[in-house]
Amino acid sequence: SDVYKRQGYCKAMKEAGIKPSAQTLGLSDNTFFNGVKSIQMALERKIPITAVLAGNDEIAHGVWEGLLKAGLDVPRDVSLIGFDDQHGMGRLQSLTSVRVDAPEVGRQLAKIAIEKIRSKAGHTPEVLLPTTLMKRETCRPLFQTSHKGQK
């Protein structure tokens, strides 16, 4: 599923005419600290960041912590989006996130497993499930300046 997330991200960035910049290497076994360390590394490299789309909400939580430690505000300085919409307590309740229907994912996986057992098929079918962007408080509109200096 992470491969598809990355492919979708790269496709959307290309369609928007923006060069994708992604951190896909895990820097910690703990997903929260992976988010903290990933954003710290990006900031140390002086990569210009306007938004972060994290692989899951726990990584997004870590990114948020890393941004705060660097003196950056979410969403004023950096918009932040998680993935899986498993928001919890505190500030994560305001996290914009991509919601996936987890029970449907489980049903589809069970169907695939049963089919593989019955048919002894060598390949696994691809199943695409809908997602929903749950807009909350961690994203702001991107303002583009025109050639005449108007927003």
N, C-alpha and C positions, 0 to 999 in steps of 0.2 A: 504494500500500500504506500510506503514511503517513496518508492520509485514513481508511482503515479502522481503523488503530490508534487514531486520535483518536476516531472514532465509538464504537469498542468501549470505550475508556476512559470517555467521557462517559456511555455507557449504564450501565456498571457503577457509576460514581459516583452516578448518579441512583437506581439500584436500591438502593444502600446508604444513600440519604438524605444524601449528602455533596455539597456544592457543588464542581464540578470547577474546578481551577486548573491551567491548562496554558500552557507556553511553547512556542509553535510557530514563532516567528520565529528563523531562524538568525542567530546573533550573530557567527559566524566561519565561514570556508570549511573550517577544520580541525575535524573532528567532536569531537576531544578538547577543544580549546579552546572549542568551542561549549558543551559540557557545563560546563566551568569557569565561563565567563562567564554562562551561564544561571542556575546556582545562586547565583553571586555577586549577580546582579541580584535574584533572589528574596529572598535574605537581606537585602540592602540595603533592600528594600521592606518588610521585617519581615513577610513572608508566613509564617504558621505552617505548618511543614513536618514531617510525620511520616513520609512516604514519597515516593520518586521512582520513577516508571516511565519509563525513558529509551527513546528511539526505537531505539537500538541499543547494543551493548555498549561501543563506543568512546565514545559520549556518556556512558554510565554511568560509565566510567573517569574522564572529565573531571569529572563531578559529584562523584564520590568524592574526587578531588583537591581540588576547591573546598570540600567539606565539611570535609576534614582541615585545610585552611588556615584555615578559620573556627573551628577548635577543636571541631568536632562529630565524633562517633564513629559509624561504620556497623558494626553496626545499632543500637547502644544508643540513639542520638539520632534517627537517620533510617534507615529501611529503604530498600534500593536494589535495583531490578530492572532488568536490561538486556533487550534484545530481539535475538535472532538466535543466541544461545548460541555465539558465536565466541570464547569466553574463551581467553585466552592464558596468558602466564607471570605469575608474581608474584601479586599480590592478585586479579587477574581470575579466577584459578582458583576462587576462593571466591564469585564473583558469582552470585547468583540470576538466572536469565535465562529468557526464553521461547524454546524451541527450535522452529525452523521446518525442515522437511525441504527443504533447498536443492535437492537433485537433483530432487525432485518438482516444485518450483516451476519449474525449468528445463524439465522434460518438459511441464508444462501450458502454459507460454509457447510452446514449440515447436508443440504441438498447435493452440493458438489462432492462431499465425502461419500455419501450413499451411492451416487452415480458412478464414482470411481471404483467403488467396491463391486458394484453390480456388473459394470461393463469392463472392468480392468483397463480402462482407457489410459493411454500413456500421457495425454495432455490434460491440462486443467482449463476448463472454459473460463473466459473472462466475463465478469458480471459487473455492470456499472450501476451504482445506486445513486439516487439524488442526494444532494446536500443542501443545506440552507444556511445562508450567512445571517447570524444573529447579531444585528447591529446594536452595540451598546455604547459605552462612553470612551473607548480607547482609540478611536479613529476620528480624524478631522478631515475635512475636504482638502484636497490638494489644489492650491491656487496657482494658476499658470499666468505668468505675466505676458501680455501681448507685446508686439514690437513697438507699440505706441506708449508703453509704460502703464497701461491700464490693466486692472485685475479682472 
